[in-house]
């Protein structure tokens, strides 16, 4: 889990926030679709089917989740200025409290029904299963009660087209509503999203740019506070050192 801690440390201040590879999630998706559907149906009927099961068991029988959600507690942080002062020497100030796997629920004919299963793991085993609103998902409501930061890592995401980006013009979006960058995002799903419960709540979305960098967008109350393009290769190299 070192890469999660590194992600937090490298994301503050916002313009230096970075993402990490989700290859570890993808490589564990070894189950077949029929088994996944069967297990999902059983879990929807009786959550005890997977209670106390291991992380690997869930992935093997249910497939890769829509997203993996990490709840973290960053010690000695009460505002954004505290976060700005953090450095790599503060690694021990970050505690990973829980990990959750989000699976959309389906009807009998395998269509989304608007809700999802949130499977929480502690010590690599399923500790709780609950149903949440998938259409209007508020990830901050799924965080551990002692956490002040939530990081969502999406298994499937969309890469942005670099042709739609103009580095020189990115700063013109600061102070505008988040939907003002629709011409850049084009309804594509980000690779990572972060919620930090400081200064009234800060949201950060990280989009992958195809064959290039990351686009990092921070916003508060739906107003963009920072938007930057960050170097992809340096980010991945730094994270991979911790993963390996």
C-alpha positions in Angstrom: 0.0 0.0 0.0 3.0 2.3 -0.1 1.9 3.7 -3.5 -1.3 4.9 -1.9 0.7 6.9 0.7 2.9 8.2 -2.0 -0.1 9.3 -4.1 -1.3 11.4 -1.1 2.0 13.0 -0.5 2.6 13.8 -4.2 -0.9 15.3 -4.6 -0.4 18.3 -2.4 -0.3 21.0 -3.3 -2.9 20.2 -5.9 -0.9 21.0 -9.0 1.6 18.3 -8.0 -1.0 15.6 -7.5 -0.3 12.4 -9.4 -1.8 9.0 -10.1 -0.6 5.5 -10.2 -0.9 2.3 -12.2 -3.9 0.1 -11.7 -2.2 -2.9 -13.3 -2.4 -4.8 -10.0 -6.1 -4.8 -10.2 -6.4 -5.7 -13.8 -3.9 -8.6 -13.5 -6.1 -10.3 -10.9 -9.2 -10.4 -13.0 -9.1 -14.1 -13.8 -12.7 -15.1 -13.4 -15.1 -15.9 -16.2 -18.2 -13.8 -16.9 -20.6 -16.6 -16.0 -18.9 -17.2 -12.6 -19.0 -13.4 -11.9 -22.7 -13.1 -12.6 -23.5 -16.2 -10.6 -21.5 -14.9 -7.6 -23.0 -11.4 -7.9 -26.5 -12.9 -7.8 -25.7 -14.9 -4.8 -24.2 -12.0 -2.9 -27.2 -9.8 -3.8 -29.4 -12.4 -2.1 -27.2 -13.2 0.8 -24.1 -11.1 1.7 -22.9 -13.9 4.0 -21.6 -15.6 0.8 -18.5 -13.4 0.8 -18.3 -12.3 4.5 -14.7 -12.9 5.8 -13.6 -14.0 2.4 -10.2 -12.7 1.1 -9.5 -9.9 -1.3 -8.3 -12.4 -3.9 -11.4 -14.5 -3.5 -13.7 -11.6 -4.2 -11.7 -10.6 -7.3 -11.5 -14.2 -8.6 -15.2 -14.8 -8.2 -16.7 -11.4 -8.9 -14.1 -10.0 -11.3 -12.6 -6.5 -11.2 -14.7 -3.9 -9.5 -16.0 -0.7 -11.0 -13.6 1.1 -8.6 -11.4 0.4 -5.6 -12.0 3.0 -2.8 -9.3 3.7 -0.1 -10.1 5.4 3.2 -7.2 7.2 4.7 -6.4 9.2 7.8 -3.8 11.9 7.4 -2.6 12.9 10.9 -2.0 16.5 11.9 -4.0 17.8 9.0 -6.9 20.2 9.6 -6.6 22.5 6.6 -5.1 22.8 3.1 -2.0 24.6 4.4 -1.1 21.6 6.6 -1.3 19.4 3.5 1.0 21.7 1.6 3.7 21.3 4.3 3.7 17.5 4.0 6.8 15.7 2.5 8.0 12.2 2.0 9.3 12.2 5.6 5.6 12.3 6.6 4.8 8.8 5.2 4.0 7.5 8.7 1.4 10.2 9.1 -0.8 8.5 6.6 -2.9 5.5 7.8 -4.9 3.3 5.4 -8.0 2.5 7.4 -10.0 0.4 4.9 -10.3 -0.6 1.3 -13.6 -1.0 -0.5 -14.6 -2.6 -3.8 -17.6 -1.1 -5.7 -19.7 -3.4 -7.9 -22.8 -2.1 -9.8 -25.9 -4.3 -9.2 -27.7 -5.8 -12.2 -31.2 -7.0 -12.9 -32.0 -10.6 -14.0 -31.4 -9.6 -17.7 -28.0 -8.1 -16.7 -29.0 -4.4 -16.9 -27.9 -1.8 -14.3 -30.5 -1.2 -11.7 -29.1 2.0 -10.3 -27.6 0.7 -7.1 -24.3 -0.9 -6.2 -22.7 -3.2 -3.7 -19.9 -1.7 -1.6 -17.7 -4.4 -0.2 -15.4 -3.2 2.6 -12.2 -5.0 3.4 -10.1 -4.7 6.5 -6.9 -6.8 6.9 -7.5 -8.1 3.3 -10.9 -9.7 4.3 -14.5 -8.7 3.7 -15.8 -7.0 6.8 -19.0 -5.4 5.6 -21.3 -5.3 2.6 -23.8 -2.6 1.9 -26.0 -1.3 -0.9 -25.5 2.3 -2.1 -26.9 4.6 -4.8 -24.8 4.1 -7.9 -26.5 6.7 -10.0 -25.8 9.5 -7.5 -22.8 8.1 -5.8 -21.2 10.2 -3.1 -17.9 8.5 -2.3 -17.4 10.6 0.8 -20.3 8.8 2.4 -18.5 5.5 2.0 -15.3 6.6 3.8 -14.3 5.2 7.2 -15.7 7.3 10.0 -12.2 8.1 11.1 -10.9 9.0 7.6 -10.4 12.4 6.2 -9.4 11.4 2.7 -10.9 9.0 0.1 -9.1 7.8 -3.1 -11.1 6.0 -5.8 -9.1 4.0 -8.4 -11.2 3.1 -11.4 -10.7 -0.2 -13.2 -12.0 1.0 -16.5 -11.4 4.6 -17.5 -11.2 6.7 -20.7 -8.1 8.4 -22.0 -8.4 12.0 -23.2 -7.3 13.1 -26.6 -4.4 15.5 -26.4 -5.7 17.3 -29.5 -8.4 18.7 -27.2 -5.9 20.2 -24.8 -4.2 23.5 -24.9 -1.7 23.9 -22.1 -1.5 27.6 -22.4 -5.2 28.0 -22.0 -5.8 25.7 -19.0 -5.5 28.5 -16.4 -8.4 30.3 -18.0 -10.7 27.6 -16.5 -9.8 28.4 -12.9 -12.7 30.0 -11.1 -15.2 28.5 -13.6 -17.7 25.7 -13.1 -16.4 22.2 -13.6 -18.7 21.6 -16.6 -16.8 24.4 -18.4 -14.1 21.8 -19.4 -16.7 19.6 -21.1 -15.0 20.2 -24.5 -11.8 18.7 -23.0 -13.3 15.9 -21.0 -16.2 15.0 -23.4 -18.0 12.9 -20.7 -15.0 10.6 -20.3 -14.3 8.9 -17.0 -11.3 9.8 -14.9 -8.7 7.3 -13.8 -8.5 8.5 -10.2 -10.6 10.7 -8.0 -9.8 12.0 -4.5 -11.9 13.7 -1.8 -10.1 15.5 1.0 -12.2 16.5 4.0 -10.4 19.8 4.7 -11.4 23.4 4.2 -15.0 22.4 3.5 -14.1 19.5 1.2 -11.8 19.4 -1.9 -12.3 17.1 -4.9 -9.6 16.2 -7.4 -10.1 14.2 -10.6 -7.2 12.8 -12.5 -7.6 12.0 -16.2 -5.3 9.9 -18.3 -4.2 11.6 -21.5 -3.6 9.0 -24.2 0.2 8.3 -24.8 1.1 11.3 -22.8 0.4 12.9 -19.4 -2.3 13.3 -16.7 -4.8 16.1 -16.5 -5.4 17.0 -12.9 -8.5 19.0 -12.0 -9.2 20.2 -8.5 -12.5 21.8 -7.6 -14.5 22.9 -4.6 -18.3 23.4 -4.6 -18.1 22.5 -8.3 -15.8 25.5 -9.0 -12.3 24.7 -10.5 -9.5 25.8 -8.2 -6.6 24.3 -10.2 -6.1 22.5 -13.5 -2.7 21.2 -14.7 -1.2 18.7 -17.1 1.4 16.6 -15.3 4.1 14.3 -16.7 3.0 10.7 -17.0 6.4 8.9 -17.2 7.9 10.5 -14.1 4.8 9.8 -12.1 4.6 6.1 -13.1 8.3 5.6 -12.5 8.1 7.0 -9.0 5.0 4.9 -8.1 6.4 1.7 -9.6 9.4 1.9 -7.3 7.1 1.5 -4.4 4.9 -1.2 -6.0 7.9 -3.3 -6.8 
